[in-house]
Amino acid sequence: MQYKSFIDPHLNKQINSQKPYLHPLRSPSFHHPIQNSIYYFSQELALLCQSISEQKLKLSVDQESQTKQNNIGQSHWEKIGSKLPKRVQLQYREIIKPKQFEINLSQPRIHSPNLNQRFNRSFYMGLQEINSSSQKRPLLNLTSTVIMIQDSTQATSELQTQKIQQKFRHNFIFHYTIGIGGFGNVWKVESKKTRMIYAMKELKKTKILAKKSVKSVMNEKQLLQKLKNPFIINMVGSFQDKDHLYLILDYLSGGDLRYHLLLNKTFREEQIKFFVACMILGLEYTNSYQVIHRDLKPENLVLDCKGYLKITDFGIARYYKNDNSNETSGTPGYMAPEIILKQNYNYCVDYYAIGVICYEMITGKRPYLGRTKKEIRDEMLGKQAQLNAKEYLQYSFNLIEFTNKLLLRKQQNRLGYQNGIKELKNHKLFQSFQWDKLVNKTMIAPYQPKQEDKTRACQKTSDSQQTLFNEQQKQLKFKEIQMLFDGYTYLTEDKII
């Protein structure tokens, strides 16, 4: 029996032998020259596949290298296939398709070390079955294998991310809720690592989606990430899991100004002056970053344990721009007239809100009352709210004048329109005020909140508040929905507090 010479593409040398070239895994004994030829051809093909796979993993994905690689399979087919009988060539024409390998192996980051070995065995078994029954055995579907590996890798990555994010939450001890917001609860939490106390906003993604407020919560996180000042709430970090966003903030145990207004009805002038001074310093800082808060109200002014006031909730805060008449967010009763009338506005909308809060701390009620935005708008357009100094003799004329100038409906006449926050700071009301002591927090606050009363902490939310919106809950399963919250995390595992 005569045996022909073959070129081994893997070893790049000629093989001349009086014995068949046997694969190291198997040693079949064929007695027909065609069977031997087919077997030799299968060995050459298996080595060819391995060679293509290895080269594909090493080459870059540029066009020149891909063009060169596409020609490898065809050149070897021409050399090897021409040595087979024509009948065999026709029978196995569909077996060799170099472009298939080019497509299937174009993922250099995915590699199964046993892929070539499985293909060798599958191809050899296919030849045996064809030789015995003259039926083609389908080749191993490399495309399906690559897709399965991709899906498995992606699922593993997402699972690891969720585990890390869940680990963030487990780094804190949740004591009890200290507030209930529109998107979820605010918790008093303690870091297991440092034993520091923080406030943590737990925002439900379902409620955020239902209220179409993704932009608002993402905006607050982005602003707080940049803003750091003693007179605004400071963000320590943020993270998320599948169902919630978490915002870690300074813990302020004194309660919000709304709570103390309900408790005291009104405040003394010294206390009002101190609270307003804290607001001025907070707005002076945010104005330096061209940020308009737009939602200044007693609920968003929180006291620390020493009685110092901080501005919170930057959810609808925006950077100043000339044309903003279409942005009319805010709380009715504290919104400036120019926002309600859909006119262009500037930082004076926050100064107007200070005037409303001063009016409320003096009288115990807001200047314009109404259940709806329309009722408040009609009352605001009907008359100009002003305090009469003769009716409030316990307060100085400077405080009454300061409040009235902030409440002016035309922003061009309002205190602060010409020179910004400096006009408020330089008003006669603060003529002898010690700003340096306030900045350094060496001044004793005239209003001291009581020690934290745990009975004042919010109890468990009702069943209706705890119920998630079913439709939004289903949406959270989609990757596109979760991508809306990309970039929210502001913590890494080594920075957990």
Phi, psi and omega in degrees: 000131181262139177241136182276166177273145178229152176264123177274108183292337180280317181269349179055048177209160182275141180246119174239119185211150173272357178238152179300146176282107188264139174292140182298338182276334185221155177224075181285158179240092178269147181245000180245137182302322182294321178299315178297318180298317179296319180295316178301317180299321179297323179294317179298319180295318180298316178295324177299315179300317180296319180296315180297317180300313182295318180293323180296325180288335184268326186285150174285170188264020179287164189294324184294317181290326179294320180297318179295321183290328181298335184273351184295309183298319183293320181295319179292325177297320180295322182289316188274315185297330182292342181275351179272157174300151183301322180299319179291321179301316180293322183293325185248024181298323184280351183288319184263113174224091185304327182294331176299316181293325179297321181286313187289332184256020181274018177246084187295339183278349181249119183214126175254116184299337182262007185296314182293321181296319178295323180292320179303311183294318182296319181292317181296317178295326178295320179294321178297318182291322178295318182297328184271324187239359180058034175236137182283134175266130182295143179287167177296129182280095183291327180299315179297321180298315180297317180297318179297320179295319179299311180300319180296318180295316180296317180297320179297318180297315179296321180296318179296319179298316179296322179295319179296315180295321177295327179294326176304313182296323182287354177278002182234148172262122180270114182277294179195166180280137179248000179187158177233120180253186182290338183247357180156200185262157170248123186252148164271120183234161180230131178288128178292333184277312186255348183065019176279149180260135180223166168258134181235119173279125176250103187258125181279126181297328180298318180289325177297317179292319182296324181266005179054049186242025179300316181298323182294311183290325177291324179295318180298316180297317182294322178291313181295334177294333182264327187270127177221114183202148181294345185249016168228160178293136182251136179273132177269324180181176178206151176202180182208161167230195186298324189253341189225156164252143181235128179239116183264122187232169171303140177269121180245111189272357185279351182085165181273166184294331178298318179300317183285332173293318178294329182282322188248346182070302179224171179232159175287161182299319179300320179290318178299316181299320180294314180298316181295322179297320177296318178296320181298316180294322178295316180288329176300321179289312181295325177296329178294338175261010180060037180254131173255125184290310175073358180218043179283122181199165183303328179294335182257017175239113189241142181263144172271185185293341181265357179096004177279139186262141178231146177274132180234179174058087178258030184298321181249014175295148182219154172287143182293138172214156187295317183256098181224024184294338181273356180259101189241038180280156178152182179254122178306137183102333178241356178283137178291153181303324182294331176287315180298323181275005177058050175252163175294144184220170179224207184295345182296341178294328177286327178291324176298319179297324176298320178298319179296318181293320176299314178303318182290323179287338179273315187258339183088006179211164179280156180292327180236120183251152178170154181275335181235167178297325180293317179297318179294320179298316181296319180292322180294319179286340182281328182205160176263119179287130179214149175267139176262118184301330182290335180276345183230068185291341180287351179246150182287160177296326181298320179292319179296315180296317179303315181293315182296323180291330178284337184270000181300135186288324178278119185295336179293335180264353187284148177297126180104352183289322185282308187240017174073209187295340180297327179297323177289319184292329183263008179294157182300335179301329183251028185300319181248020183283139182269087183294325182298317180294325179293317180298318181278355181058040174258354178279138177279123182294133181289343177240117181254117177293150178293160176301149185307126178253111184293339177289342178278345179293147182296139177277185180300144181289157181290167181299323181293326178287329181281339183290127178275148177289120187300319183294316179291328178297322177293324182295333182295344179285341183275136181298324182296325179290316180296331180293341177298335183256014178301139178089002182287327184292128180234038179217147168242163188300328181276357180250013180296134184280000000 
